[in-house]
Amino acid sequence: MTGPFILLHPNDNVLVARKLAPEGTNVELVSGVITLTQAIPLAHKIACRDIAEGERILKYGMPIGIATHAIAAGAHVHVHNIRSAYTPTYALQDANGQSAEVSS
């Protein structure tokens, strides 16, 4: 994909900014071309299609959040309209790449 956004996984419902995307930038989505109504910072997300309230936000094909209200295609997707929902298989690892053992 070219332009300021990239789709990281075919199941994702968000695009990630590869660079600052200024307000007024045209972005081609499946539903058509949209014009950004605000600047989108590097590494921030926009909806690549309409997302319903309560729907999972997918990035890298994995759930990262739940929409707290409906998000229109092309809208900024961030803490103001999602709550965290990282996959339960996520585990913090030590610097050596090993997961910490849980003692009982």
N, C-alpha and C positions, 0 to 999 in steps of 0.2 A: 504494500500500500504506500502511496506517495502522499505528500502533503504533511500537515502538522500533526495528524493523528494516525494511530496504528491499532489494528485489531490483533490482540495477542493470542486469541484462541477462537476457533469458529463458533463455539457455544457462548462466547461473551456477549453481554448486552451493553457493554461500554467500550468506548474507544479511549486510548490513552494519548495524551499530548506528547509528541516527540520534541517539541520546542514550544515556546510561548506562541499562542494563537491569539492575535489581537482581535478586539471587538470588530465586527464587520467582515471577518474571514468567512468565506463560503466553504462549506463542508458537504461533500457528497455522501449521502446516506442511502440505504436501500429504498427508503420512502421518497427520496428526492433530495434536492439541494436545500440546505438551511444556511442562514446567516447568523453567526454568533452575535448575541446581544450583549456579551461581556467578554473580556479577555479571559482566556483559560491558561493558567500557568503550566510550565513544564511538568510532566508526570501526573497532572490532574486528569480527571475523566469527564467525558460527556456521554450521554445516553445515545446509543446508535439506533435506537427505536424507542417507541413509547414504553415506559415501564410502569406497571400498575402498583398502587399502594400495597405493601405486603409482599411484593415479589422479591426474590433473591437477586442481588447484584452479583454478576459473575465476571471475574477477571482471571486470566490464565485458566479458564474453565472451572474455577473453584469459587465457592461462595465467599464474598468478603463483607457483605452487608445485606440489610433488608430495607427496601424503600419505605420511608415513614409517610410518604404521600405520593401521589402520581407524579412521574417525571416525564416531561415531554421529550421527544427525540431531539437531540442537539443541546439539551440543557446540561448545565454543570452538575456533576454527581459528586457530592462531597458530604462532609459531616452535617450540613444544614438540611439534607434530605434523605440520609440513610443512617441506620444504626449498625454497629459492628455485628458481624456474624461469621467470624473466621471459622474454618472447618475444625471440628473437634479433634482431628488427627494432628493438628499443629502441635509441635513440641519444641520447647526451647532447648537448644543444644549448647554444650560447653564449647570453648574455643577449639577443642580437639575433634569436634564433630560428633561426639558421643552424647546421647541424651542422659540427663542426670537420673540416677536411680532414686526411686522413692522408697524410703524405709518405713516400716510399719510400727 
